[in-house]
Amino acid sequence: MIPRTLIVFLFSTAAAFAQSRAPGAIEADIVIFGGTSSGVAAAVQARRMGKTAVIAEWTQHLGGLTTGGLGATDIGNKGAIGGIAREFYEQIAEHYAKPEAWTFESGKAADSRRDKRGDPVAEKNGRATMWTFEPHVAMDIYKKWLADAGVDAHLGERLARVKKDGARIVEFTTERGNTYRGKMFIDASYEGDLMAKAGVSYRVGREANAEYGETLDGVRAETPQHQFTVEVDPYVRPGDPASGLIPLVQPGDGGNPGASDKCVQAYNFRLCMTRVKENVVPWSALKPAGYDERQFELLARYVEALEKAGQPAKGILMGPTPMPNGKTDTNNAGAMSTDFIGMNYAYPDADYAARERIVGEHRDYTLGFLYFLATSPRVPPHLRDRVNEWGLARDEFAATGHFPPQMYVREARRMVSDYVATEADCRWQRKPDDAVALGAYGMDSHNCQRIVQRGFARNEGDVQVGVNGPYPVSYRSIVPGADQAENLFVPVCLSATHIAYGSIRMEPVFMILGQSSATAAALAIDTQVPVQRLDYAKLRERLVADGQVVEWTGPARKSAINFNAKQLPGIVLDDTDAKFTGEWTHSSAARSLGAGYQHDDNADKGRKSAVFSPEIAESGEYEIFLLYPPLENRASNVPVTIAIEGGATKTVKVNQKQAGANNEASLGTFQLPAGKSVTVTISNEGTDGHVIVDGLQLIKK
């Protein structure tokens, strides 16, 4: 059974960082609500600006997702990361440069010291960065930062009420009876509780495409990724709608394409897993209380349908990204995984008791999903055995039963201020002149609904489209309208549409926006002006002096629009047409064929491959091209084997750091018989970087 400590871990009454105290008044120049990565960066910067600061965090966890399991940093472009955020990743590199940091792996310290690849800032300043890390390492850095700065972080401080004098926040009071008074306030929470209690305008859900002239917002007409690739019956009695829906399928038709709704992209937990035997907590030890296998009927039917269709599940129905010491940051991957789709709509505006219930439901779903895959006889043995190679890392999150203490709240409330970031910002079609950060990650949304379409279960809402390059995030997007709050900053639940927020909402950017907020708050105190009237020129001067990157001077991507197979001549296969061996990770961070590509995580060399088997309609001479988005971190020696039935076999090495105008590299010209006469196999055997599988193109001479 699941340990009792895990049942109550998120909402216990004893603080985990700062000691509980008798109710009273707590004063600081800058009061920060939210002990996320953004809140920690804001507190550190406030002290560097000569101001006092305090953090009040409503959960029992400090550091948000950065210390809560998300160790595979979502970056977009390392050159866009500066200031305190960059200091964090430099300190991660410093930690792993020490041989003693590698408790379950050896020989990695030297690599950590010299790793500046793909990071133009590190290549210039000589200070290595590292962007993957274990949760406890991130926590140690954050705690040291706050201790060195002399900042108290009070945990378990649920917001009760806010007192204002006109448009100025005077103080807020928590359910414990503590009152926090300050000159400036920063809402760095994932939920935007202070912002909402202060009467600032916000919205929850997706905008209609028409509202801001977007193309990727609202209900999606098509959702090609993280989608069911086989037909899965959603009814209690298969084929009988009158029998009702099985669990994990929602009623309704999903809405009209492009329309607004109140749906929120799915939440999950980023699991720290391992296959190191002496450090594994097996799934069998984590059976959730009240587990009912019938709740996973859809999952059972899904894996059975995959087997029947000759498409047996690859990997473990999750996306484990390697972290140091044999651990992972494991995310959602595929049609059914750790995302609890459609079960979070009430969370953003819920009171704390309701949030506790919703978090518990997400936790139980995750543990139930894992327990089902590990134990159910309805799971094919090959999949069950692979899942049981893994477990939670025993040396992480010991206080919470080794399960992450922070749910991944990908999106909750979003402020509506004088500047709303939209798809146009991400595509370089609009450029604000008051940047306080750069966004760089692709426009990304996880699925929002799981509904019935054409008689079968379908997911709706996933979007993965690249941006044109790092783009500015406006100062006006982190401050409310002047008539609503003149001394408040909102660096996390900032003013952006659903799809633009999907690009901005990355932990390094939250750190950057937290630092920028604290800098602006200190300057507003010094000049005694409302935050909306702060002199941007002076703010920018200080941001740049502190190493922030507020303007992109590097190249743009060739295009943020992906290729469509129908746009290319000849026979074209996408990565979805390949047969994969080993655990590959889907990405959409670069221009690609279709909705994304697969990469090998630069791990498990020699254990991963992908095979294309094109159908040749007419025999003849064909030039074969491998398709992939090139980047400096790619492998320069990818072995690609072309095997012709009844003919020769040839292996060529492809340098995936470079490619042609259409992301292509020629593998040569071959005489091919009609039918399925040729296979093209991409391997990661002996490769020196990330191996990419995006597509294959054959052009008849």
C-alpha positions in Angstrom: 0.0 0.0 0.0 1.0 3.6 -0.5 2.9 5.1 2.5 0.8 7.3 4.8 3.4 10.1 4.5 2.6 10.2 0.8 -1.1 10.6 1.4 -0.7 13.8 3.3 2.6 15.2 2.0 1.4 18.2 0.1 -0.8 19.9 2.6 0.5 19.0 6.1 0.5 21.9 8.6 4.2 21.7 9.6 6.4 23.9 7.5 9.3 22.1 5.7 11.6 25.0 5.3 10.9 27.9 7.7 9.6 27.1 11.2 6.0 27.7 12.0 5.5 30.9 14.0 2.8 32.5 16.0 0.5 34.8 14.0 1.8 38.2 13.6 3.0 40.9 11.1 5.9 40.2 8.7 7.2 43.3 6.9 9.6 43.6 4.0 10.3 46.0 1.2 9.3 43.4 -1.4 6.9 40.6 -0.4 6.8 37.6 -2.6 3.9 35.2 -2.7 5.0 31.9 -4.2 8.2 30.0 -3.5 8.6 28.8 -7.1 11.8 29.2 -9.0 10.6 32.6 -10.0 10.0 33.6 -6.4 13.4 32.4 -5.3 15.1 34.4 -8.1 13.0 37.5 -7.2 14.0 37.2 -3.5 17.7 36.9 -4.4 17.6 39.9 -6.7 15.7 42.0 -4.2 18.5 41.6 -1.7 21.1 42.4 -4.4 19.2 45.6 -5.0 19.5 46.5 -1.3 15.9 45.7 -0.4 14.5 43.4 2.2 12.4 40.5 1.0 10.3 37.6 2.3 8.6 34.6 0.6 5.2 33.2 1.5 4.5 29.9 -0.2 1.1 28.2 0.1 2.4 24.6 -0.3 4.9 22.8 1.8 7.5 22.8 -1.1 10.1 25.3 -2.0 11.4 25.8 -5.6 8.4 24.6 -7.6 9.0 22.3 -10.6 12.8 23.0 -10.7 13.2 21.2 -7.3 10.2 19.0 -7.9 11.4 16.7 -10.6 11.7 18.8 -13.7 15.4 18.4 -14.3 15.2 18.3 -18.1 15.3 22.0 -18.6 13.0 23.3 -21.4 15.2 25.9 -23.0 14.5 26.7 -26.6 17.8 28.6 -27.0 20.5 28.6 -24.3 21.8 32.0 -25.6 18.5 33.6 -24.4 19.2 32.7 -20.8 21.0 35.2 -18.6 21.2 36.7 -15.1 20.3 34.6 -12.1 18.9 31.9 -14.2 22.2 31.4 -15.9 24.0 31.4 -12.5 21.8 28.5 -11.5 22.8 26.4 -14.5 26.4 27.3 -14.0 26.2 26.2 -10.4 24.6 22.9 -11.5 27.7 22.4 -13.8 30.0 23.3 -10.9 28.3 20.6 -8.7 28.6 17.9 -11.3 32.2 18.8 -12.0 33.1 17.2 -8.7 33.8 13.5 -8.8 31.9 12.9 -5.5 28.7 14.2 -7.1 28.5 11.0 -9.2 27.3 8.4 -6.7 25.8 5.9 -9.3 27.9 6.8 -12.3 31.6 7.4 -12.9 33.8 9.3 -15.3 31.3 12.1 -15.9 32.9 15.0 -13.9 35.3 16.0 -16.6 32.5 16.3 -19.1 30.6 18.6 -16.8 33.6 21.0 -16.5 34.0 21.5 -20.2 30.4 21.3 -21.5 29.8 24.5 -23.3 28.3 23.0 -26.5 25.4 24.7 -28.0 25.6 27.5 -25.5 26.9 30.7 -27.2 27.2 32.6 -23.9 29.2 29.8 -22.2 31.4 29.5 -25.3 32.1 33.3 -24.9 32.6 33.6 -21.2 34.2 30.2 -20.6 31.8 29.2 -17.8 30.2 25.9 -18.4 26.5 25.3 -17.9 24.6 22.1 -17.3 20.8 21.8 -18.0 20.0 18.4 -16.5 20.1 17.7 -12.8 18.7 15.8 -9.8 16.0 17.4 -7.7 18.0 17.5 -4.5 20.8 19.3 -6.2 18.5 22.1 -7.3 17.0 22.3 -3.8 20.5 22.6 -2.2 21.3 25.5 -4.5 18.0 27.3 -3.8 18.3 26.9 0.0 21.9 28.2 0.0 20.9 31.2 -2.1 18.1 32.2 0.3 20.3 31.5 3.4 23.2 33.6 1.9 20.7 36.4 1.0 19.1 36.3 4.5 15.6 35.7 3.1 13.0 33.7 5.0 10.7 31.4 3.1 7.5 30.6 5.0 5.8 27.5 3.8 2.2 26.4 4.2 1.0 30.0 4.0 -2.4 29.8 2.3 -3.7 33.2 1.2 -6.9 34.4 3.0 -7.4 38.0 2.1 -5.8 41.1 0.6 -6.0 44.7 1.9 -5.7 47.5 -0.6 -5.7 51.3 -0.4 -7.2 52.3 -3.7 -5.0 50.6 -6.4 -2.2 49.9 -3.9 -1.8 46.6 -2.1 -1.1 47.3 1.6 -0.9 43.7 3.0 -2.2 40.2 2.7 -3.2 37.8 5.5 -2.9 34.0 5.4 -5.1 31.4 6.9 -2.6 31.0 9.8 -3.2 34.6 10.7 0.1 36.0 9.5 0.0 39.4 7.8 2.6 40.3 5.2 3.1 44.0 4.6 5.4 45.6 2.0 6.0 48.4 -0.4 6.0 46.1 -3.4 4.4 42.7 -4.0 5.3 39.9 -6.5 2.9 37.1 -7.2 5.3 34.3 -8.3 2.8 31.5 -7.7 1.8 29.0 -10.4 -1.9 29.8 -9.7 -1.9 33.6 -9.4 -3.7 33.7 -6.1 -2.4 37.1 -4.9 -3.2 38.6 -8.3 -6.8 37.2 -8.2 -7.4 38.3 -4.6 -6.2 41.8 -5.4 -8.9 42.1 -8.1 -6.7 42.0 -11.1 -8.3 40.8 -14.4 -7.4 37.3 -15.6 -8.8 34.4 -17.6 -8.7 30.6 -17.4 -9.0 28.4 -20.5 -8.3 28.9 -24.2 -9.1 32.1 -26.2 -10.8 31.8 -29.6 -8.4 32.1 -32.5 -10.4 35.1 -33.7 -10.0 37.1 -30.5 -6.3 38.0 -31.1 -5.9 36.9 -34.7 -4.2 33.6 -33.9 -4.1 30.2 -35.5 -3.1 27.8 -32.7 -5.4 28.9 -29.9 -8.9 27.5 -29.1 -10.2 24.1 -29.8 -8.0 22.2 -32.2 -9.4 20.9 -35.5 -6.7 18.2 -35.6 -4.5 16.8 -32.8 -1.9 14.6 -34.5 0.6 14.2 -31.6 0.1 12.3 -28.3 -2.9 10.8 -30.0 -4.4 7.3 -30.3 -2.9 5.6 -33.4 -5.4 2.7 -33.1 -9.2 2.6 -32.6 -10.1 2.3 -29.0 -13.8 1.8 -28.1 -14.8 4.2 -25.3 -18.1 2.6 -24.3 -18.9 0.4 -21.3 -20.3 -2.2 -23.7 -18.2 -1.9 -26.8 -20.1 -0.4 -29.7 -23.0 0.7 -27.5 -23.2 4.4 -26.7 -26.2 3.9 -24.5 -24.1 1.9 -22.1 -22.2 5.1 -21.1 -18.5 6.0 -21.2 -15.7 4.1 -19.5 -13.4 6.1 -17.1 -10.9 8.6 -18.4 -13.2 9.6 -21.4 -15.2 12.8 -21.2 -18.7 13.5 -22.5 -19.3 16.1 -25.2 -18.0 16.7 -28.7 -15.1 18.9 -27.8 -16.4 22.1 -29.2 -16.0 23.9 -32.5 -12.5 24.2 -34.0 -10.9 27.6 -33.1 -13.5 28.4 -30.5 -12.8 29.5 -26.9 -13.5 27.2 -23.9 -12.7 26.8 -20.2 -10.4 23.7 -20.8 -7.0 23.7 -19.2 -4.0 21.8 -20.6 -3.3 18.6 -18.6 -1.2 18.5 -15.5 1.0 15.6 -14.3 4.0 14.9 -12.0 7.6 14.8 -13.3 8.8 11.5 -12.0 12.3 10.9 -10.8 12.8 7.3 -11.8 15.8 5.0 -12.0 16.9 1.5 -13.1 19.8 1.4 -10.6 18.8 -1.7 -8.5 20.2 -0.5 -5.2 18.3 2.8 -5.6 14.9 1.6 -6.9 11.5 1.8 -5.1 9.5 -0.7 -7.1 6.0 0.1 -8.3 4.6 -2.8 -6.3 5.4 -0.9 -3.1 3.5 2.2 -4.3 0.0 0.8 -4.8 -2.4 3.7 -4.2 -5.1 3.4 -1.6 -8.4 2.6 -3.2 -6.8 1.3 -6.4 -9.4 -0.1 -8.8 -8.1 -1.7 -12.0 -11.5 -0.9 -13.6 -10.5 2.8 -13.7 -7.9 1.9 -16.2 -10.1 0.1 -18.7 -9.2 2.6 -21.4 -5.5 1.9 -20.9 -6.1 -1.8 -21.1 -8.1 -1.5 -24.3 -5.4 0.8 -25.7 -2.5 -1.6 -25.2 -4.6 -4.5 -26.4 -5.5 -2.6 -29.6 -1.9 -1.8 -30.2 -1.0 -5.5 -30.0 -3.9 -6.5 -32.3 -2.9 -3.9 -34.9 0.7 -5.1 -34.9 1.9 -1.8 -33.3 3.1 -3.1 -29.9 3.8 -0.3 -27.4 7.4 1.0 -27.6 9.2 2.1 -24.5 7.2 2.4 -21.4 4.3 4.7 -22.4 6.2 7.5 -20.7 9.1 9.8 -21.7 12.1 9.3 -19.4 14.8 11.8 -20.0 18.2 10.8 -18.5 19.4 12.8 -15.5 22.7 12.3 -13.7 23.3 9.2 -11.5 21.1 6.9 -13.5 17.9 8.9 -12.8 15.3 10.4 -15.1 12.9 13.3 -15.4 10.0 11.3 -16.7 7.2 13.2 -18.5 4.0 12.3 -20.3 4.4 10.7 -23.8 1.8 9.4 -26.1 -2.0 8.9 -26.2 -2.2 7.6 -22.6 0.5 8.4 -20.1 1.0 10.4 -16.9 -1.1 13.4 -18.0 -4.5 13.3 -16.2 -6.4 14.8 -19.1 -9.5 16.8 -18.4 -9.4 16.5 -14.6 -7.9 19.9 -13.7 -10.4 22.4 -15.0 -11.5 23.5 -11.5 -8.0 23.8 -10.1 -7.0 27.4 -11.0 -10.0 29.0 -9.2 -10.4 26.3 -6.6 -10.1 27.0 -2.9 -7.2 25.2 -1.1 -9.3 22.3 0.1 -10.5 21.6 -3.4 -7.0 21.9 -4.7 -5.9 19.4 -2.1 -8.5 17.0 -3.5 -7.5 17.6 -7.1 -3.8 17.1 -6.4 -4.6 13.9 -4.6 -6.6 12.7 -7.6 -3.7 13.4 -9.9 -1.3 11.6 -7.6 -3.6 8.5 -7.3 -4.1 8.5 -11.1 -0.3 8.5 -11.6 0.5 5.8 -9.1 -2.5 3.8 -10.4 -1.3 4.1 -14.0 2.2 2.9 -13.0 0.8 0.0 -10.8 -1.5 -1.1 -13.6 1.3 -1.2 -16.1 3.5 -3.1 -13.7 1.0 -5.7 -12.5 -2.0 -6.1 -14.7 -2.3 -9.4 -16.7 -4.0 -7.3 -19.4 -0.6 -5.6 -20.1 1.5 -7.5 -22.6 4.5 -9.2 -20.8 7.1 -7.3 -23.0 5.6 -3.9 -21.8 5.1 -5.0 -18.2 8.7 -6.3 -18.0 10.1 -3.0 -19.3 8.0 -1.0 -16.9 9.2 -3.2 -14.0 12.9 -2.4 -14.8 12.1 1.0 -13.4 11.0 2.5 -10.1 11.1 5.7 -8.2 14.6 6.9 -7.0 15.0 6.0 -3.3 17.3 8.9 -2.6 14.9 11.6 -3.8 11.9 13.0 -2.1 12.3 10.8 1.0 9.9 13.0 3.0 7.1 12.4 0.6 7.5 8.7 -0.1 9.8 9.3 -3.1 7.0 10.8 -5.0 7.4 14.4 -6.3 5.9 17.0 -4.0 5.0 19.5 -6.8 2.3 18.9 -9.3 3.1 20.3 -12.8 0.6 23.1 -13.0 1.4 23.9 -16.7 -1.2 26.7 -16.8 -3.7 28.2 -14.4 -4.9 31.8 -14.3 -3.4 34.2 -16.9 -3.5 37.9 -16.2 -5.1 40.3 -18.7 -3.1 43.5 -18.7 -2.3 46.3 -21.1 -0.2 44.0 -23.2 -1.3 40.5 -24.0 1.5 38.3 -25.5 0.1 36.3 -28.5 1.1 34.0 -31.2 2.3 37.1 -33.2 5.0 37.7 -30.6 6.3 34.1 -30.9 6.4 34.4 -34.7 8.2 37.7 -34.8 5.2 39.4 -36.3 5.1 41.9 -33.4 7.9 43.2 -31.2 7.3 45.1 -27.9 9.9 47.8 -27.1 10.0 47.0 -23.4 11.5 43.5 -23.1 12.3 42.1 -19.7 13.0 38.5 -20.9 13.2 36.4 -24.0 10.9 33.5 -24.7 12.4 30.8 -27.0 10.6 27.5 -26.5 8.1 26.3 -29.1 4.4 27.0 -28.7 3.5 24.1 -26.7 0.2 22.8 -25.2 -0.5 19.4 -23.8 -3.9 17.8 -24.5 -6.9 19.5 -23.0 -9.7 16.9 -23.6 -10.2 13.2 -24.2 -13.5 12.8 -26.0 -15.3 10.5 -28.5 -14.9 11.3 -32.2 -16.3 9.1 -34.9 -17.1 6.4 -32.3 -13.6 6.1 -30.7 -11.5 7.8 -28.0 -9.5 10.8 -29.2 -7.3 13.4 -27.4 -7.7 17.1 -28.3 -5.6 20.1 -27.6 -1.9 19.2 -28.1 0.1 21.8 -30.0 3.8 21.7 -30.8 4.9 24.4 -33.2 8.3 26.1 -33.1 9.0 29.8 -32.8 11.0 31.9 -35.2 13.7 32.4 -32.6 14.0 34.1 -29.2 11.5 36.9 -28.9 10.9 39.7 -26.3 8.5 39.4 -23.4 7.0 42.8 -22.6 7.3 44.5 -19.2 3.6 45.3 -19.6 2.8 41.6 -19.6 4.0 41.3 -16.0 2.3 44.3 -14.5 -1.5 44.8 -14.1 -3.5 47.7 -15.4 -2.7 50.8 -13.4 -6.3 51.0 -12.1 -6.1 47.5 -10.6 -2.8 47.3 -8.7 0.0 49.8 -8.9 2.6 47.9 -6.8 2.2 44.3 -8.0 4.2 42.2 -10.4 3.0 38.9 -11.9 6.0 37.0 -13.5 4.4 33.6 -13.7 0.7 34.0 -14.4 1.6 36.8 -16.8 -0.5 38.4 -19.5 -0.5 36.0 -22.5 -2.9 34.0 -24.5 -3.0 30.2 -24.0 -0.7 29.5 -26.9 1.8 32.2 -26.3 1.9 31.2 -22.6 2.7 27.7 -23.8 6.0 29.1 -25.1 6.8 31.4 -22.3 6.0 29.1 -19.4 9.4 27.5 -18.9 11.3 27.4 -15.6 14.3 29.4 -16.8 12.0 32.1 -18.2 10.1 32.2 -14.9 13.4 32.8 -13.1 14.3 35.6 -15.5 10.9 37.2 -15.1 11.2 36.9 -11.3 14.6 38.7 -11.3 13.2 41.4 -13.7 10.2 41.9 -11.4 12.4 42.3 -8.3 14.7 44.7 -10.2 11.7 46.8 -11.3 10.1 46.7 -7.8 13.3 48.0 -6.2 13.6 50.8 -8.8 9.9 51.7 -8.3 10.5 52.0 -4.5 13.5 54.2 -5.1 11.7 56.5 -7.5 8.4 56.4 -5.7 6.3 55.6 -8.8 3.6 53.1 -9.6 5.1 50.1 -11.4 3.2 51.2 -14.6 5.1 54.5 -14.7 8.6 53.1 -14.1 11.3 54.5 -16.5 11.9 51.5 -18.8 15.3 52.9 -20.0 16.6 52.8 -16.4 15.2 49.3 -15.9 16.7 48.0 -19.0 20.1 49.5 -18.1 20.1 47.6 -14.8 18.9 44.3 -16.4 21.7 44.4 -18.9 24.2 45.3 -16.1 23.1 42.2 -14.2 23.6 39.9 -17.2 20.0 39.7 -18.4 19.4 39.0 -22.1 16.6 41.3 -23.3 17.4 41.5 -27.0 18.2 38.7 -29.5 21.0 39.5 -31.9 21.5 36.0 -33.2 19.9 34.5 -36.3 16.3 33.6 -36.8 15.3 30.2 -37.7 14.6 29.6 -41.3 10.9 29.1 -40.5 8.7 28.3 -37.6 6.4 26.5 -39.9 7.0 22.7 -40.2 7.1 20.8 -43.4 4.1 19.0 -44.7 4.7 15.7 -46.4 2.4 16.7 -49.3 4.6 19.7 -49.9 7.7 17.6 -50.7 8.2 15.7 -53.9 8.6 11.9 -54.1 7.8 9.3 -51.5 7.9 10.9 -48.0 7.6 9.1 -44.7 7.3 10.9 -41.3 8.8 9.6 -38.1 5.4 8.2 -37.2 5.9 5.8 -40.1 9.1 4.3 -38.6 9.4 1.3 -36.3 11.4 2.2 -33.2 13.5 0.1 -30.9 14.4 1.5 -27.5 13.2 4.6 -25.8 13.0 7.6 -28.0 11.7 11.1 -27.0 9.4 13.2 -29.1 10.3 16.9 -29.6 9.0 19.9 -31.6 11.8 22.4 -30.6 12.9 22.8 -34.2 11.5 23.0 -37.7 10.6 19.5 -38.8 8.5 17.3 -41.0 4.9 17.0 -39.6 4.3 17.8 -35.9 7.8 16.9 -34.6 10.6 14.4 -34.5 12.2 11.8 -32.3 15.6 11.9 -30.6 17.6 9.4 -28.6 18.3 11.8 -25.7 22.0 11.1 -26.4 21.7 8.0 -24.2 21.7 4.2 -24.3 24.1 4.2 -27.3 23.8 1.1 -29.4 20.4 0.2 -28.0 18.2 2.4 -30.1 17.2 2.3 -33.8 14.5 3.3 -36.2 13.5 1.5 -39.4 11.7 2.9 -42.4 10.1 0.5 -44.9 8.8 2.6 -47.8 6.4 1.2 -50.4 8.0 1.6 -53.8 5.2 2.0 -56.4 7.4 1.9 -59.4 10.8 0.3 -59.8 13.7 2.5 -60.8 16.6 4.6 -59.7 15.9 6.6 -56.5 17.9 9.1 -54.5 17.2 8.6 -50.8 17.3 11.5 -48.3 17.3 11.4 -44.5 15.3 14.3 -43.0 16.2 15.9 -39.7 16.5 19.4 -38.1 20.2 20.1 -37.8 21.7 21.6 -34.6 25.2 21.8 -33.0 24.3 19.2 -30.3 23.5 16.5 -33.0 25.7 13.6 -33.7 28.2 13.9 -36.5 28.5 10.2 -37.2 25.0 8.7 -37.4 25.1 5.3 -39.0 22.3 4.8 -41.6 22.0 1.4 -43.3 20.2 1.0 -46.6 19.3 -2.7 -47.2 17.8 -3.7 -50.6 16.0 -7.0 -50.9 18.1 -9.3 -53.0 20.8 -6.7 -53.4 23.5 -4.8 -51.6 23.6 -3.4 -48.1 25.3 0.0 -47.6 26.0 2.0 -44.4 26.7 5.7 -44.6 27.6 8.1 -41.8 25.4 11.3 -41.5 26.6 14.5 -39.9 23.3 15.8 -38.3 24.9 19.0 -37.3 24.4 20.1 -40.9 21.6 19.7 -43.5 20.3 21.1 -46.7 17.6 23.7 -47.1 14.8 21.2 -46.5 16.6 19.6 -43.5 17.9 16.8 -45.8 21.0 14.8 -46.3 21.5 12.5 -49.3 22.2 8.8 -48.5 23.0 8.1 -52.2 21.2 6.8 -55.3 19.9 3.2 -55.5 18.1 0.9 -57.9 15.0 -0.2 -56.1 12.5 -2.9 -57.1 8.8 -2.2 -56.7 7.1 -3.1 -53.4 8.6 -3.0 -49.9 12.0 -3.8 -51.3 14.2 -1.5 -49.1 14.7 -0.8 -45.4 16.5 2.3 -44.0 17.8 1.8 -40.5 19.0 4.7 -38.3 21.1 3.6 -35.3 22.7 5.4 -32.4 25.6 3.0 -32.2 28.8 4.8 -31.4 27.3 8.2 -32.0 28.8 11.4 -30.5 25.6 13.5 -29.9 21.9 13.4 -30.2 20.5 11.2 -33.0 17.4 12.6 -34.7 14.7 10.7 -36.6 12.3 13.0 -38.5 11.6 11.4 -41.9 12.7 9.8 -45.1 12.3 11.0 -48.7 12.8 9.1 -51.9 12.9 10.9 -55.3 12.8 8.9 -58.5 15.4 10.0 -61.1 
